[in-house]
Amino acid sequence: TLLIQGLRGVKADPFNKEMRSLCQLGMFQAVQACQSGPKMGASHAIGHILGPAFDVPHGYTSCVALPGVLRWNEQDAGSRARQELVIAAFDRAAGPGRDGLPESAADCVKDLVAELGLPVSLAAVGVSRDQLEDAARRTMHDPLVQTNPRRIVGWQDVISILEL
């Protein structure tokens, strides 16, 4: 909730120190969660490839990879339960009187990325369809693929994620 509120606040006023502090506290919480709970998984594995191999800025890699990974992981019961917590955080961040919250964590994240004016697709960061197989094959060599909640058995699964 802190990170969501902070990002929206910094978008509205880039010089707002309180909102920047919320971003830092929110990131601290997110990192702590990764240290003690679920690992970073396929989103970070994909990002590790998109950056150096396809010149996608690090800050954009999660923008374009995370929604698809969340959608892919909806099939996993444990991940689905954690995604309910993500939806609840977006609901708390929305505050009273705000309607129309998406029903999936993937849509919550994708909508926030769009609201912040950041890229929401691989095409928007210069990765074309004909590069997906190369990206998927390279991603399979990243050890974080093995930490994804829903098992990824081959590069074809990564392509499925990239196409979501």
Secondary structure, 3 states (H helix, E strand, C coil): CHHHHHHHHHHHCCCCHHHHHHHHHHHHHHHHHHHHCCCCHHHHHHHHHHHHHHCCCHHHHHHHHHHHHHHHHCCCHHHHHHHHHHHHHHHHHHCCCCCCCCCCHHHHHHHHHHHCCCCCCCHHHCCCHHHHHHHHHHHCCCHHHHHCCCCCCCHHHHHHHHCC
